[in-house]
Amino acid sequence: MNRVSSISGQSAVFAPAARATDARNAFAGFLLSGLLLSFVGAILPAWRYHITGDYRGAGACFLFLNIGLLAAARTTAVLTRRTSIVRLLSIGAFTAASAFVLFALTLPPASSVWRYIGFLVLGAGSGMTSTALLYATTPFYNRDRASTLNIAGATFGIGCSMAALLIAGTFFVYTVAQILLMFAAIAAGFGVFFGRWRLPAALPPQEQSWRRVVADFRNPGVVLFTLLLFLQFGNEWAIAGWLPLFLIERLGVSPETSLIMLAVYWLALMSGRLAVQPLLPRMRHGRLLLCSMAGAVFGCVILTFTNNLFGATVAVLCIGIGFAPVYPLVAEKISTRFPHYHPAVFSGLLSFAFTGGMLAPWTIGLMATSWGIRAVMAVPLPGTILVFLLTLLILLHARLNGNNAG
């Protein structure tokens, strides 16, 4: 018998039961999502942007990736009412695979326009996959929000670190075209994997009233949390997008070493999100957020002024671990302030957050064109301070409204 769960009168996208196999497959999808979205920051050294100095072009790659992601996220939310989630996951993976093939066929000196088209396609594949995953993981999210967000964040981080390590490990072994075709094969493999997933039939979600969503956003706390999520993703992806080029030009390290450092950053984020799991019920969330921000600011300052690899390693670890608890805690707090949870709404929030994540590297590209590679730290350092101040405002708002739990 099908079991339908209802939240505030809204039908959720529930399967008859949340099976272990479904959880494994869904979280494997976040591995692919991390691999796809982090690809642009990892591939820039292979495309020799540190030699050409085309920072504006490098930043444009993030912009076009974001445009494709936003368009696909909106389209996928509509398509979930017309086709199955697993089919959307499979289509998204194969779309991403086609983008990697396009990259391999249009290597420099081909026009950079082909590269931008490729990132539009890659963004579309990533957006479709990520949005469909939100629907697939809804039963687990409603059962245990914090754990689901942390596991999803950890597997996403593993995917991000895999992208950097795969390129680092093959940098001097294979050609760029071969590396790109390897990524295409991985994405296509996930497409086959999703195509064979037999997800139990789920009830289609009821259309969410956007008037109700707008009413939810009249709460100043929701607005502050959403803005914090936007800025925090911008901070994280500013580092992830430009760290390899920054280390190559500032410290003179090899592209392979810079990519390993990028993997260290992603692993620090992942490890931090795993380590924060047992702390959630034992430590005040507000205090945890404040401590994490202090560590991130400290790491940003070190990375700004260091002139050696040891200092950079310490800085990257501090930044990664400092950033780690912010997303799961903020996302959990946002969800508790929406009385009518709906995957499409949460997909919109994540799309807004990823927009911050992609606009920050694009902005850095524009700034670096005029100021040089030092401009990389012009976004995450003040951005981290802004997140810290927003956190204080959020805590003050919660206290004034008699909510001392966070």
Backbone torsions as a table, in degrees:
resi	resn	phi	psi	omega
1	MET	NA	132.4	179.5
2	ASN	-70.4	137.6	178.5
3	ARG	-108.6	124.3	-179.2
4	VAL	-109.6	123.0	176.5
5	SER	-96.7	143.9	-178.8
6	SER	-128.1	134.6	177.2
7	ILE	-118.4	112.5	-178.7
8	SER	54.5	39.8	176.0
9	GLY	82.9	-0.8	-178.6
10	GLN	-99.9	133.2	177.5
11	SER	-72.6	130.1	178.6
12	ALA	-89.5	171.5	-178.5
13	VAL	-91.7	66.0	-172.8
14	PHE	-97.1	138.9	165.7
15	ALA	-82.2	170.1	179.4
16	PRO	-55.9	-34.3	177.4
17	ALA	-157.0	151.8	179.1
18	ALA	-86.4	96.2	-175.2
19	ARG	-83.1	155.6	178.8
20	ALA	-63.4	-37.8	179.1
21	THR	-62.3	-41.1	178.6
22	ASP	-64.3	-38.6	178.4
23	ALA	-63.9	-43.8	179.7
24	ARG	-61.4	-46.4	-178.4
25	ASN	-66.1	-40.6	-178.6
26	ALA	-65.3	-45.9	-178.7
27	PHE	-70.9	-26.4	172.1
28	ALA	-63.0	-31.4	177.4
29	GLY	-63.4	-35.2	177.5
30	PHE	-67.1	-26.8	174.3
31	LEU	-61.9	-46.3	177.5
32	LEU	-64.7	-42.2	-179.8
33	SER	-58.5	-43.5	177.1
34	GLY	-63.7	-40.4	179.2
35	LEU	-61.2	-42.2	-176.9
36	LEU	-72.1	-46.7	-173.9
37	LEU	-73.3	-27.5	-179.8
38	SER	-88.9	-5.0	-175.2
39	PHE	-58.8	-40.9	-173.4
40	VAL	-61.7	-42.3	179.3
41	GLY	-66.7	-31.3	-177.7
42	ALA	-81.3	-27.5	-174.1
43	ILE	-87.8	-15.6	-175.7
44	LEU	-56.1	-42.6	177.3
45	PRO	-63.6	-35.0	179.1
46	ALA	-66.5	-28.7	176.6
47	TRP	-87.7	5.7	171.7
48	ARG	62.4	36.8	176.1
49	TYR	-68.5	-23.6	177.2
50	HIS	-73.0	-16.5	177.3
51	ILE	-94.7	-44.4	-178.9
52	THR	-73.5	-27.9	-177.8
53	GLY	69.2	19.4	179.1
54	ASP	-83.0	72.1	-177.0
55	TYR	-67.6	-34.3	178.5
56	ARG	-62.8	-42.7	178.5
57	GLY	-65.5	-39.3	178.1
58	ALA	-63.2	-42.8	178.3
59	GLY	-64.7	-34.1	-179.9
60	ALA	-63.9	-28.1	178.1
61	CYS	-59.6	-41.6	178.4
62	PHE	-66.4	-38.5	-178.7
63	LEU	-63.2	-47.7	-178.1
64	PHE	-69.1	-33.9	174.3
65	LEU	-60.1	-41.9	-178.8
66	ASN	-68.0	-38.5	179.0
67	ILE	-62.0	-45.9	177.8
68	GLY	-62.9	-38.7	-179.6
69	LEU	-64.7	-45.3	-179.4
70	LEU	-63.2	-44.1	-179.4
71	ALA	-63.0	-42.5	-178.6
72	ALA	-70.2	-36.7	-179.5
73	ALA	-61.4	-43.1	179.8
74	ARG	-68.2	-43.0	-179.0
75	THR	-65.0	-40.9	-178.0
76	THR	-65.4	-36.9	178.5
77	ALA	-60.5	-32.7	177.4
78	VAL	-77.7	-40.0	-175.9
79	LEU	-68.9	-21.1	-180.0
80	THR	-61.7	-20.1	178.6
81	ARG	-87.1	-6.3	-175.0
82	ARG	-119.0	-18.8	-178.6
83	THR	-145.5	171.3	-175.4
84	SER	-77.7	156.2	179.7
85	ILE	-66.1	-41.0	-178.2
86	VAL	-65.9	-32.8	177.5
87	ARG	-67.3	-39.4	177.6
88	LEU	-65.6	-39.6	176.9
89	LEU	-61.2	-43.8	-179.2
90	SER	-65.9	-43.5	178.9
91	ILE	-62.5	-41.7	179.0
92	GLY	-61.3	-41.6	-180.0
93	ALA	-66.5	-43.3	179.3
94	PHE	-68.5	-32.5	175.4
95	THR	-63.0	-43.2	177.2
96	ALA	-63.3	-39.7	178.4
97	ALA	-60.5	-39.7	179.3
98	SER	-65.5	-31.9	177.4
99	ALA	-64.9	-42.3	178.9
100	PHE	-64.4	-37.8	176.9
101	VAL	-63.4	-42.4	177.6
102	LEU	-60.4	-42.6	176.7
103	PHE	-58.5	-43.3	-176.8
104	ALA	-67.0	-30.4	-177.9
105	LEU	-86.0	-12.8	-175.3
106	THR	-126.6	46.2	177.8
107	LEU	-68.3	156.3	174.5
108	PRO	-54.5	141.3	18.1
109	PRO	-90.7	19.6	175.3
110	ALA	-59.7	154.7	-177.7
111	SER	-57.7	141.5	178.4
112	SER	-66.2	-14.7	177.1
113	VAL	-58.7	-38.1	177.9
114	TRP	-62.8	-35.9	178.9
115	ARG	-65.9	-41.5	179.4
116	TYR	-66.4	-39.6	176.0
117	ILE	-61.7	-41.5	178.2
118	GLY	-59.3	-39.6	179.7
119	PHE	-73.3	-28.6	171.5
120	LEU	-61.5	-44.7	179.7
121	VAL	-67.3	-42.4	178.8
122	LEU	-63.4	-40.9	176.8
123	GLY	-62.5	-38.2	178.3
124	ALA	-64.2	-44.2	177.9
125	GLY	-64.0	-42.1	179.0
126	SER	-65.0	-43.5	-179.0
127	GLY	-64.6	-40.8	178.7
128	MET	-65.0	-44.5	-179.9
129	THR	-63.9	-47.3	-176.3
130	SER	-64.3	-42.9	-179.3
131	THR	-66.4	-43.4	178.1
132	ALA	-62.4	-33.2	179.1
133	LEU	-65.3	-33.5	178.4
134	LEU	-62.4	-38.4	176.7
135	TYR	-69.8	-40.0	-177.6
136	ALA	-67.2	-30.2	-177.0
137	THR	-97.2	5.5	-179.4
138	THR	-55.5	-44.2	179.7
139	PRO	-60.0	-39.5	-179.1
140	PHE	-72.3	-35.4	178.8
141	TYR	-64.4	-44.8	-178.5
142	ASN	-71.0	-22.0	178.0
143	ARG	-78.7	-43.8	-177.5
144	ASP	-152.2	95.0	-174.0
145	ARG	-62.3	-52.0	-173.6
146	ALA	-62.6	-45.6	-178.6
147	SER	-64.9	-42.5	-180.0
148	THR	-62.0	-44.5	-180.0
149	LEU	-64.6	-38.6	-180.0
150	ASN	-70.2	-41.7	178.7
151	ILE	-66.3	-43.1	178.0
152	ALA	-61.9	-42.9	178.6
153	GLY	-64.2	-37.7	179.9
154	ALA	-67.5	-46.3	179.2
155	THR	-67.0	-35.4	174.7
156	PHE	-61.2	-42.5	178.4
157	GLY	-64.6	-37.1	176.5
158	ILE	-62.3	-42.2	178.0
159	GLY	-62.2	-40.1	178.4
160	CYS	-64.1	-45.2	179.6
161	SER	-66.8	-33.6	177.5
162	MET	-61.8	-40.4	179.5
163	ALA	-59.5	-45.9	-180.0
164	ALA	-66.1	-43.2	-177.7
165	LEU	-69.3	-36.5	178.6
166	LEU	-62.9	-43.3	180.0
167	ILE	-71.7	-39.4	178.5
168	ALA	-63.7	-42.4	-177.2
169	GLY	-71.5	-21.0	-178.3
170	THR	-113.2	7.4	-171.8
171	PHE	-59.5	-44.3	-178.8
172	PHE	-104.2	13.5	-178.6
173	VAL	-107.9	-46.9	-177.8
174	TYR	-114.8	162.6	173.8
175	THR	-75.1	166.0	178.9
176	VAL	-61.1	-40.3	179.2
177	ALA	-60.9	-41.7	179.2
178	GLN	-65.9	-38.2	176.9
179	ILE	-62.5	-42.6	-179.6
180	LEU	-65.9	-39.6	178.2
181	LEU	-68.0	-30.5	175.3
182	MET	-64.0	-42.7	176.7
183	PHE	-64.5	-38.0	178.1
184	ALA	-61.9	-40.7	179.4
185	ALA	-65.1	-38.9	178.9
186	ILE	-64.1	-46.4	-179.9
187	ALA	-63.9	-41.5	178.4
188	ALA	-65.0	-36.5	176.4
189	GLY	-61.0	-40.9	175.5
190	PHE	-65.4	-34.5	177.8
191	GLY	-61.4	-42.4	176.5
192	VAL	-65.7	-42.4	179.8
193	PHE	-59.4	-47.3	179.4
194	PHE	-66.3	-35.9	-178.7
195	GLY	-63.4	-25.3	179.9
196	ARG	-94.1	-0.3	-179.2
197	TRP	-75.8	125.5	179.0
198	ARG	-102.2	77.3	178.6
199	LEU	-74.4	128.9	-180.0
200	PRO	-57.0	148.3	-178.4
201	ALA	-58.3	134.4	-178.9
202	ALA	-117.8	152.8	175.8
203	LEU	-70.6	134.7	176.6
204	PRO	-65.5	142.9	-178.6
205	PRO	-68.7	143.2	172.9
206	GLN	-69.8	147.1	178.9
207	GLU	-61.5	130.5	-179.6
208	GLN	-85.1	132.4	177.9
209	SER	-73.1	115.9	-179.9
210	TRP	-70.6	-20.8	173.4
211	ARG	-64.2	-36.6	177.7
212	ARG	-69.3	-40.0	178.5
213	VAL	-63.1	-43.9	178.2
214	VAL	-60.4	-38.4	177.8
215	ALA	-62.6	-37.8	177.4
216	ASP	-62.9	-35.5	-177.3
217	PHE	-77.5	-3.0	172.6
218	ARG	-73.6	-12.6	175.2
219	ASN	-74.6	118.8	-179.2
220	PRO	-57.8	-31.8	179.4
221	GLY	-63.8	-40.0	178.5
222	VAL	-65.3	-42.2	179.1
223	VAL	-62.0	-44.3	-180.0
224	LEU	-63.6	-42.7	179.8
225	PHE	-64.7	-41.4	-179.7
226	THR	-65.8	-41.6	176.8
227	LEU	-64.1	-38.5	177.9
228	LEU	-63.7	-40.6	178.9
229	LEU	-63.2	-41.4	178.0
230	PHE	-59.8	-48.1	-178.7
231	LEU	-68.9	-38.1	-177.9
232	GLN	-66.7	-42.2	175.6
233	PHE	-62.4	-37.3	176.2
234	GLY	-60.3	-42.8	177.9
235	ASN	-62.3	-47.9	-176.7
236	GLU	-62.7	-44.8	-174.9
237	TRP	-82.2	-19.2	171.7
238	ALA	-63.2	-42.8	176.5
239	ILE	-69.4	-47.8	-176.2
240	ALA	-63.3	-35.0	-176.5
241	GLY	-77.0	-32.4	-170.7
242	TRP	-118.1	-3.2	-177.6
243	LEU	-57.9	-46.0	-180.0
244	PRO	-59.4	-48.3	-179.9
245	LEU	-64.8	-37.5	179.0
246	PHE	-61.6	-46.7	-178.0
247	LEU	-69.2	-37.6	179.4
248	ILE	-62.2	-44.8	-174.3
249	GLU	-84.1	-34.9	-177.4
250	ARG	-81.4	-40.0	-174.9
251	LEU	-107.8	-11.5	-179.9
252	GLY	73.5	22.9	179.3
253	VAL	-77.1	165.4	179.2
254	SER	-75.8	156.4	175.9
255	PRO	-56.1	-37.6	179.4
256	GLU	-61.9	-44.7	179.0
257	THR	-64.6	-40.1	-179.7
258	SER	-63.2	-36.4	179.0
259	LEU	-72.0	-34.7	174.7
260	ILE	-63.6	-39.3	176.8
261	MET	-64.2	-36.7	175.9
262	LEU	-63.4	-41.0	176.7
263	ALA	-63.5	-38.3	177.1
264	VAL	-60.7	-41.2	178.1
265	TYR	-60.6	-48.0	-179.9
266	TRP	-65.5	-38.3	179.0
267	LEU	-67.3	-34.4	176.1
268	ALA	-64.3	-41.8	175.8
269	LEU	-60.7	-46.6	-178.6
270	MET	-63.5	-47.4	-179.1
271	SER	-62.1	-39.1	178.3
272	GLY	-63.3	-38.5	-179.9
273	ARG	-70.7	-31.1	174.5
274	LEU	-72.9	-40.0	-177.8
275	ALA	-68.9	-28.0	-177.3
276	VAL	-75.4	-18.2	-177.2
277	GLN	-54.1	-52.8	179.9
278	PRO	-70.7	-14.4	-179.3
279	LEU	-83.6	-19.5	-174.5
280	LEU	-57.1	-46.8	-179.4
281	PRO	-81.7	-7.4	-173.2
282	ARG	-109.0	-19.7	-174.8
283	MET	-123.6	139.3	178.7
284	ARG	-59.5	130.7	-175.2
285	HIS	-62.7	-38.0	179.1
286	GLY	-62.3	-42.7	179.0
287	ARG	-65.5	-38.0	178.8
288	LEU	-64.4	-41.0	177.4
289	LEU	-62.6	-43.5	-178.8
290	LEU	-65.0	-41.9	178.7
291	CYS	-64.3	-40.2	-179.4
292	SER	-65.4	-38.8	179.1
293	MET	-66.6	-38.4	178.6
294	ALA	-62.0	-41.9	178.0
295	GLY	-65.5	-38.2	179.8
296	ALA	-67.0	-41.9	177.9
297	VAL	-61.9	-43.5	178.8
298	PHE	-58.9	-43.9	179.4
299	GLY	-65.6	-39.3	179.0
300	CYS	-63.5	-39.8	179.3
301	VAL	-64.2	-44.0	179.7
302	ILE	-62.4	-45.6	-177.8
303	LEU	-64.4	-30.8	179.7
304	THR	-66.4	-37.0	-171.3
305	PHE	-110.6	-6.4	-177.0
306	THR	-69.3	152.8	176.7
307	ASN	-128.7	18.2	-179.9
308	ASN	-145.3	161.8	-174.8
309	LEU	-68.8	-33.3	179.0
310	PHE	-63.0	-46.1	178.4
311	GLY	-62.4	-38.4	178.7
312	ALA	-65.5	-38.2	179.3
313	THR	-64.1	-45.3	177.7
314	VAL	-60.5	-42.9	-178.8
315	ALA	-63.8	-44.9	-178.8
316	VAL	-63.2	-40.7	178.2
317	LEU	-64.3	-43.9	179.5
318	CYS	-62.6	-42.8	-178.9
319	ILE	-66.5	-47.0	-178.4
320	GLY	-61.7	-47.7	179.9
321	ILE	-68.4	-35.1	178.9
322	GLY	-67.7	-39.0	179.2
323	PHE	-73.7	-24.1	-167.8
324	ALA	-54.1	-48.8	-173.7
325	PRO	-76.6	-12.0	-168.9
326	VAL	-65.7	-51.9	-174.7
327	TYR	-61.7	-52.1	-178.1
328	PRO	-61.3	-37.6	-179.4
329	LEU	-70.9	-43.5	-179.5
330	VAL	-66.4	-43.4	179.4
331	ALA	-62.6	-37.8	177.9
332	GLU	-64.4	-42.4	-179.5
333	LYS	-68.4	-37.7	177.1
334	ILE	-61.3	-44.8	-176.2
335	SER	-63.3	-33.9	-179.5
336	THR	-71.8	-16.4	179.9
337	ARG	-95.6	0.0	173.1
338	PHE	-103.8	104.9	-179.0
339	PRO	-68.7	-13.2	-177.6
340	HIS	-126.2	77.9	-178.2
341	TYR	-63.8	138.3	177.9
342	HIS	-151.1	132.3	-177.5
343	PRO	-57.0	-36.3	-179.4
344	ALA	-65.2	-35.8	177.8
345	VAL	-67.5	-45.2	179.5
346	PHE	-66.2	-33.0	174.6
347	SER	-62.6	-38.7	176.9
348	GLY	-63.5	-39.0	177.6
349	LEU	-64.1	-44.0	179.6
350	LEU	-67.7	-35.7	176.2
351	SER	-63.6	-40.0	176.6
352	PHE	-63.6	-41.1	179.1
353	ALA	-65.9	-43.5	179.0
354	PHE	-67.3	-26.8	174.1
355	THR	-62.0	-43.0	174.0
356	GLY	-61.6	-39.1	-179.3
357	GLY	-65.1	-31.4	-179.2
358	MET	-94.7	-30.3	178.9
359	LEU	-69.5	-31.4	179.3
360	ALA	-63.1	-50.4	176.1
361	PRO	-62.5	-34.8	177.0
362	TRP	-63.3	-44.1	178.1
363	THR	-61.3	-40.5	178.3
364	ILE	-61.1	-39.3	178.3
365	GLY	-59.9	-41.4	178.0
366	LEU	-66.7	-41.6	-179.1
367	MET	-69.5	-39.1	-178.2
368	ALA	-67.8	-24.9	177.1
369	THR	-60.5	-34.9	-179.0
370	SER	-97.0	-34.7	-171.3
371	TRP	-107.0	-8.0	-177.9
372	GLY	89.1	-179.5	-173.5
373	ILE	-66.0	-17.4	177.1
374	ARG	-61.6	-20.9	-179.0
375	ALA	-65.7	-13.4	-178.4
376	VAL	-56.8	-40.5	-177.3
377	MET	-85.6	2.7	179.6
378	ALA	-74.6	-13.6	180.0
379	VAL	-103.0	-54.1	-174.0
380	PRO	-67.6	-33.1	-178.9
381	LEU	-66.5	-56.1	175.9
382	PRO	-66.0	-30.2	178.3
383	GLY	-64.5	-38.2	177.6
384	THR	-66.3	-38.5	177.0
385	ILE	-64.7	-39.6	177.7
386	LEU	-63.7	-40.4	177.2
387	VAL	-62.3	-40.1	178.1
388	PHE	-60.7	-44.8	179.5
389	LEU	-66.9	-39.4	176.9
390	LEU	-62.7	-36.8	177.6
391	THR	-61.2	-42.8	177.4
392	LEU	-61.2	-41.6	178.1
393	LEU	-63.4	-39.7	180.0
394	ILE	-65.0	-43.2	178.3
395	LEU	-64.5	-39.6	178.0
396	LEU	-64.3	-42.6	178.9
397	HIS	-62.2	-42.2	179.5
398	ALA	-64.3	-39.3	-179.9
399	ARG	-67.6	-41.3	-179.0
400	LEU	-67.0	-24.9	178.4
401	ASN	-95.5	11.0	175.3
402	GLY	75.7	22.6	179.1
403	ASN	-110.2	100.7	-177.9
404	ASN	-102.5	7.9	-177.1
405	ALA	-70.8	-28.9	-176.3
406	GLY	-98.5	NA	NA
